[in-house]
């Protein structure tokens, strides 16, 4: 099918090679999410200790 082959080629050209910063960008996103979760837990604990008591 010519239409299917054209669609496959278009998808491959859109994906292309990964950017050179993709690996550290992924690590940065993971570190930010972990930091946010730790911050929420820490702030929740501080609010519980100092405000709710």
Biopython code that builds the backbone (N, CA, C, O; Angstrom):
import numpy as np
from Bio.PDB.StructureBuilder import StructureBuilder

atoms = [
    (1, "UNK", "N", (0.839, -1.182, 0.000)),
    (1, "UNK", "CA", (0.000, 0.000, 0.000)),
    (1, "UNK", "C", (0.885, 1.246, 0.000)),
    (1, "UNK", "O", (1.693, 1.419, 0.913)),
    (2, "UNK", "N", (0.755, 2.085, -0.967)),
    (2, "UNK", "CA", (1.586, 3.282, -1.008)),
    (2, "UNK", "C", (1.235, 4.272, 0.099)),
    (2, "UNK", "O", (2.129, 4.952, 0.603)),
    (3, "UNK", "N", (-0.010, 4.377, 0.488)),
    (3, "UNK", "CA", (-0.413, 5.317, 1.520)),
    (3, "UNK", "C", (0.186, 4.972, 2.866)),
    (3, "UNK", "O", (0.591, 5.858, 3.619)),
    (4, "UNK", "N", (0.244, 3.674, 3.172)),
    (4, "UNK", "CA", (0.795, 3.216, 4.436)),
    (4, "UNK", "C", (2.297, 3.484, 4.507)),
    (4, "UNK", "O", (2.818, 3.870, 5.553)),
    (5, "UNK", "N", (2.984, 3.277, 3.388)),
    (5, "UNK", "CA", (4.428, 3.527, 3.342)),
    (5, "UNK", "C", (4.736, 5.012, 3.517)),
    (5, "UNK", "O", (5.686, 5.373, 4.211)),
    (6, "UNK", "N", (3.935, 5.873, 2.889)),
    (6, "UNK", "CA", (4.126, 7.316, 3.028)),
    (6, "UNK", "C", (3.904, 7.754, 4.480)),
    (6, "UNK", "O", (4.623, 8.606, 5.001)),
    (7, "UNK", "N", (2.909, 7.161, 5.115)),
    (7, "UNK", "CA", (2.614, 7.501, 6.508)),
    (7, "UNK", "C", (3.750, 7.073, 7.430)),
    (7, "UNK", "O", (4.102, 7.792, 8.365)),
    (8, "UNK", "N", (4.328, 5.891, 7.163)),
    (8, "UNK", "CA", (5.454, 5.402, 7.960)),
    (8, "UNK", "C", (6.662, 6.317, 7.787)),
    (8, "UNK", "O", (7.343, 6.636, 8.762)),
    (9, "UNK", "N", (6.928, 6.736, 6.568)),
    (9, "UNK", "CA", (8.058, 7.626, 6.298)),
    (9, "UNK", "C", (7.853, 8.981, 6.979)),
    (9, "UNK", "O", (8.806, 9.552, 7.507)),
    (10, "UNK", "N", (6.640, 9.493, 6.975)),
    (10, "UNK", "CA", (6.349, 10.775, 7.609)),
    (10, "UNK", "C", (6.542, 10.682, 9.124)),
    (10, "UNK", "O", (7.058, 11.614, 9.741)),
    (11, "UNK", "N", (6.133, 9.568, 9.719)),
    (11, "UNK", "CA", (6.302, 9.375, 11.157)),
    (11, "UNK", "C", (7.783, 9.304, 11.520)),
    (11, "UNK", "O", (8.207, 9.896, 12.512)),
    (12, "UNK", "N", (8.570, 8.582, 10.721)),
    (12, "UNK", "CA", (10.004, 8.471, 10.987)),
    (12, "UNK", "C", (10.699, 9.822, 10.853)),
    (12, "UNK", "O", (11.615, 10.124, 11.618)),
    (13, "UNK", "N", (10.280, 10.623, 9.904)),
    (13, "UNK", "CA", (10.930, 11.926, 9.723)),
    (13, "UNK", "C", (10.558, 12.886, 10.855)),
    (13, "UNK", "O", (11.347, 13.769, 11.193)),
    (14, "UNK", "N", (9.380, 12.729, 11.437)),
    (14, "UNK", "CA", (8.997, 13.565, 12.568)),
    (14, "UNK", "C", (9.777, 13.199, 13.822)),
    (14, "UNK", "O", (10.192, 14.074, 14.580)),
    (15, "UNK", "N", (9.975, 11.899, 14.038)),
    (15, "UNK", "CA", (10.682, 11.463, 15.234)),
    (15, "UNK", "C", (12.161, 11.801, 15.143)),
    (15, "UNK", "O", (12.718, 12.404, 16.060)),
    (16, "UNK", "N", (12.788, 11.427, 14.068)),
    (16, "UNK", "CA", (14.187, 11.753, 13.833)),
    (16, "UNK", "C", (15.108, 11.274, 14.946)),
    (16, "UNK", "O", (14.740, 10.424, 15.756)),
    (17, "UNK", "N", (16.297, 11.830, 14.970)),
    (17, "UNK", "CA", (17.279, 11.502, 15.993)),
    (17, "UNK", "C", (16.959, 12.252, 17.278)),
    (17, "UNK", "O", (16.450, 13.372, 17.230)),
    (18, "UNK", "N", (17.253, 11.645, 18.431)),
    (18, "UNK", "CA", (17.020, 12.360, 19.688)),
    (18, "UNK", "C", (17.967, 13.554, 19.813)),
    (18, "UNK", "O", (19.088, 13.534, 19.303)),
    (19, "UNK", "N", (17.506, 14.562, 20.481)),
    (19, "UNK", "CA", (18.324, 15.748, 20.687)),
    (19, "UNK", "C", (19.492, 15.397, 21.610)),
    (19, "UNK", "O", (19.362, 14.492, 22.434)),
    (20, "UNK", "N", (20.633, 16.093, 21.495)),
    (20, "UNK", "CA", (21.792, 15.737, 22.318)),
    (20, "UNK", "C", (21.574, 15.972, 23.811)),
    (20, "UNK", "O", (22.267, 15.370, 24.632)),
    (21, "UNK", "N", (20.642, 16.820, 24.170)),
    (21, "UNK", "CA", (20.405, 17.105, 25.589)),
    (21, "UNK", "C", (19.263, 16.275, 26.177)),
    (21, "UNK", "O", (18.867, 16.498, 27.320)),
    (22, "UNK", "N", (18.740, 15.338, 25.422)),
    (22, "UNK", "CA", (17.564, 14.585, 25.873)),
    (22, "UNK", "C", (17.840, 13.791, 27.150)),
    (22, "UNK", "O", (16.963, 13.699, 28.009)),
    (23, "UNK", "N", (19.026, 13.219, 27.296)),
    (23, "UNK", "CA", (19.296, 12.387, 28.477)),
    (23, "UNK", "C", (19.337, 13.225, 29.749)),
    (23, "UNK", "O", (18.712, 12.848, 30.740)),
    (24, "UNK", "N", (20.046, 14.338, 29.757)),
    (24, "UNK", "CA", (20.105, 15.131, 30.993)),
    (24, "UNK", "C", (18.819, 15.893, 31.230)),
    (24, "UNK", "O", (18.504, 16.239, 32.369)),
    (25, "UNK", "N", (18.066, 16.163, 30.164)),
    (25, "UNK", "CA", (16.769, 16.820, 30.332)),
    (25, "UNK", "C", (15.800, 15.888, 31.064)),
    (25, "UNK", "O", (15.032, 16.328, 31.919)),
    (26, "UNK", "N", (15.843, 14.612, 30.725)),
    (26, "UNK", "CA", (15.000, 13.631, 31.412)),
    (26, "UNK", "C", (15.389, 13.518, 32.882)),
    (26, "UNK", "O", (14.523, 13.419, 33.752)),
    (27, "UNK", "N", (16.695, 13.533, 33.158)),
    (27, "UNK", "CA", (17.154, 13.478, 34.548)),
    (27, "UNK", "C", (16.730, 14.731, 35.309)),
    (27, "UNK", "O", (16.385, 14.654, 36.488)),
    (28, "UNK", "N", (16.754, 15.871, 34.645)),
    (28, "UNK", "CA", (16.351, 17.123, 35.274)),
    (28, "UNK", "C", (14.867, 17.105, 35.637)),
    (28, "UNK", "O", (14.484, 17.559, 36.715)),
    (29, "UNK", "N", (14.043, 16.589, 34.750)),
    (29, "UNK", "CA", (12.603, 16.493, 35.021)),
    (29, "UNK", "C", (12.347, 15.557, 36.199)),
    (29, "UNK", "O", (11.535, 15.861, 37.074)),
    (30, "UNK", "N", (13.041, 14.418, 36.220)),
    (30, "UNK", "CA", (12.882, 13.472, 37.328)),
    (30, "UNK", "C", (13.323, 14.105, 38.644)),
    (30, "UNK", "O", (12.654, 13.941, 39.665)),
    (31, "UNK", "N", (14.439, 14.825, 38.629)),
    (31, "UNK", "CA", (14.921, 15.479, 39.844)),
    (31, "UNK", "C", (13.933, 16.542, 40.325)),
    (31, "UNK", "O", (13.716, 16.685, 41.528)),
    (32, "UNK", "N", (13.341, 17.277, 39.407)),
    (32, "UNK", "CA", (12.353, 18.294, 39.795)),
    (32, "UNK", "C", (11.110, 17.654, 40.406)),
    (32, "UNK", "O", (10.572, 18.164, 41.389)),
    (33, "UNK", "N", (10.655, 16.555, 39.840)),
    (33, "UNK", "CA", (9.487, 15.871, 40.402)),
    (33, "UNK", "C", (9.785, 15.315, 41.791)),
    (33, "UNK", "O", (8.950, 15.417, 42.690)),
    (34, "UNK", "N", (10.956, 14.733, 41.972)),
    (34, "UNK", "CA", (11.337, 14.207, 43.283)),
    (34, "UNK", "C", (11.442, 15.336, 44.297)),
    (34, "UNK", "O", (10.984, 15.202, 45.431)),
    (35, "UNK", "N", (12.047, 16.455, 43.888)),
    (35, "UNK", "CA", (12.162, 17.612, 44.773)),
    (35, "UNK", "C", (10.782, 18.138, 45.164)),
    (35, "UNK", "O", (10.563, 18.501, 46.320)),
    (36, "UNK", "N", (9.862, 18.181, 44.219)),
    (36, "UNK", "CA", (8.509, 18.662, 44.511)),
    (36, "UNK", "C", (7.799, 17.740, 45.495)),
    (36, "UNK", "O", (7.120, 18.217, 46.404)),
    (37, "UNK", "N", (7.945, 16.444, 45.330)),
    (37, "UNK", "CA", (7.305, 15.492, 46.243)),
    (37, "UNK", "C", (7.890, 15.617, 47.642)),
    (37, "UNK", "O", (7.152, 15.625, 48.627)),
    (38, "UNK", "N", (9.224, 15.715, 47.735)),
    (38, "UNK", "CA", (9.869, 15.884, 49.042)),
    (38, "UNK", "C", (9.421, 17.197, 49.688)),
    (38, "UNK", "O", (9.172, 17.245, 50.893)),
    (39, "UNK", "N", (9.318, 18.259, 48.890)),
    (39, "UNK", "CA", (8.865, 19.548, 49.411)),
    (39, "UNK", "C", (7.445, 19.485, 49.946)),
    (39, "UNK", "O", (7.152, 20.056, 50.997)),
    (40, "UNK", "N", (6.563, 18.799, 49.237)),
    (40, "UNK", "CA", (5.184, 18.663, 49.707)),
    (40, "UNK", "C", (5.109, 17.896, 51.017)),
    (40, "UNK", "O", (4.368, 18.274, 51.924)),
    (41, "UNK", "N", (5.873, 16.827, 51.110)),
    (41, "UNK", "CA", (5.880, 16.038, 52.346)),
    (41, "UNK", "C", (6.443, 16.867, 53.496)),
    (41, "UNK", "O", (5.878, 16.884, 54.589)),
    (42, "UNK", "N", (7.553, 17.554, 53.248)),
    (42, "UNK", "CA", (8.179, 18.371, 54.289)),
    (42, "UNK", "C", (7.262, 19.507, 54.739)),
    (42, "UNK", "O", (7.110, 19.741, 55.938)),
    (43, "UNK", "N", (6.661, 20.203, 53.801)),
    (43, "UNK", "CA", (5.743, 21.289, 54.174)),
    (43, "UNK", "C", (4.503, 20.766, 54.896)),
    (43, "UNK", "O", (4.016, 21.393, 55.837)),
    (44, "UNK", "N", (4.005, 19.635, 54.461)),
    (44, "UNK", "CA", (2.871, 19.027, 55.152)),
    (44, "UNK", "C", (3.215, 18.672, 56.579)),
    (44, "UNK", "O", (2.402, 18.872, 57.481)),
    (45, "UNK", "N", (4.410, 18.147, 56.799)),
    (45, "UNK", "CA", (4.857, 17.803, 58.146)),
    (45, "UNK", "C", (5.028, 19.063, 58.991)),
    (45, "UNK", "O", (4.613, 19.094, 60.150)),
    (46, "UNK", "N", (5.638, 20.104, 58.418)),
    (46, "UNK", "CA", (5.829, 21.353, 59.161)),
    (46, "UNK", "C", (4.496, 22.004, 59.536)),
    (46, "UNK", "O", (4.346, 22.512, 60.648)),
    (47, "UNK", "N", (3.540, 21.991, 58.625)),
    (47, "UNK", "CA", (2.212, 22.542, 58.923)),
    (47, "UNK", "C", (1.551, 21.736, 60.030)),
    (47, "UNK", "O", (0.917, 22.298, 60.924)),
    (48, "UNK", "N", (1.699, 20.434, 59.970)),
    (48, "UNK", "CA", (1.109, 19.578, 60.997)),
    (48, "UNK", "C", (1.727, 19.872, 62.372)),
    (48, "UNK", "O", (1.017, 19.930, 63.376)),
    (49, "UNK", "N", (3.031, 20.053, 62.411)),
    (49, "UNK", "CA", (3.727, 20.267, 63.686)),
    (49, "UNK", "C", (3.458, 21.669, 64.246)),
    (49, "UNK", "O", (3.116, 21.800, 65.421)),
    (50, "UNK", "N", (3.605, 22.707, 63.434)),
    (50, "UNK", "CA", (3.575, 24.072, 63.950)),
    (50, "UNK", "C", (2.208, 24.757, 63.898)),
    (50, "UNK", "O", (1.941, 25.630, 64.723)),
    (51, "UNK", "N", (1.356, 24.398, 62.976)),
    (51, "UNK", "CA", (0.075, 25.107, 62.836)),
    (51, "UNK", "C", (-1.090, 24.312, 63.399)),
    (51, "UNK", "O", (-1.952, 24.881, 64.068)),
    (52, "UNK", "N", (-1.135, 23.052, 63.155)),
    (52, "UNK", "CA", (-2.286, 22.241, 63.562)),
    (52, "UNK", "C", (-2.232, 21.801, 65.017)),
    (52, "UNK", "O", (-3.246, 21.354, 65.554)),
    (53, "UNK", "N", (-1.094, 21.913, 65.664)),
    (53, "UNK", "CA", (-1.023, 21.520, 67.077)),
    (53, "UNK", "C", (-1.422, 22.628, 67.990)),
    (53, "UNK", "O", (-1.415, 22.457, 69.209)),
]
sb = StructureBuilder()
sb.init_structure("model")
sb.init_model(0)
sb.init_chain("A")
sb.init_seg("    ")
for serial, (resi, resn, name, xyz) in enumerate(atoms, 1):
    if name == "N":
        sb.init_residue(resn, " ", resi, " ")
    sb.init_atom(name, np.array(xyz, "f"), 0.0, 1.0, " ", f" {name:<3s}", serial, name[0])
structure = sb.get_structure()
